[in-house]
Amino acid sequence: MRKRLLIPVLCSFLFVLQNPIAKAEELDLPTLQNEQKEVKKQLKEAIAKQDDLSKKEQKELVKLNQRYSSIVAKRKALEKAESFLNGEETKEETKKRFSDTIQNWSKVVVPFRSVPVEYKPIYVAAGERYGVDWKVLAAIHSIETSFSNISTMVSSVGAIGHMQFMPATFKAYGVDGNGDGQISPWNIEDAIYSAANYLAANNFKNDQRKAIWHYNHADWYVNDVLETAASFIK
C-alpha cells in the first residue's frame, strides 16, 4: 500500500524539480513576508498578555504559533526556489540536496514509538546545542503533551505550552529557539530548546536521572522518560 502511494508522490516531487518556474509563479514572496510580519505582531501582543489568557485564547495562541511556523517554512522554501532560479544554486547541487534528504528518510522511522518527523530536527539541534540526548527531549514532549496534540496545553497545576513549563520556570530558563526575537512556551522551537537548556542547567551531562527528576519530581516520571527515550531509534 505504501509503495503504491509513494510512486505518485515521488513523480509529483520530480515534476516540481523539473518545473521550478511554474511552481514559483504560484507563490508570492512579498505577500508571505508581509503575512509573517502581521502574524509575528499578533503573536507579540498575545504573548505579552499570555498569563491573563482564557483557555480558549491559549488554544488560539497555539494555532497562531503553528500558522507562523507554516509561513516561515513556506517563505524559506520560496527563497530556496528563487535562489535556484537566480543561478545561486546549481541544478546538480539542488538534486544532491534533495537526494540526501530522501536517503535520510529512513533515519527518522521509529520502530516502536513514533516521533513526528517535523519535530526530530528540532530535538536534535536543541540537544546538540545544550548537550542533551535528543531522545529524552522527544520523550518529554511525548509524555507531557502527546507531541503537542492535547487541546489547550495547560495543565491542572498551571504548566503551559508544548513542553509544560511552570511559568516561573520558563521565565528563568526560557530561550529563543528559532531566533525570531521572542521567547514563548507556545512556540515549539522555543519550548524544546528551553527544555534542553533546563536539563543542561540541572547537570544532565553528569546525572541524567537527577536532571529529568527536576523536570517532574517523581521517580516514576524519570523511569517513564528514560524508557520512552530508549524506544526511539538512534
Disulfide bonds with the S-S distance in Angstrom:
none
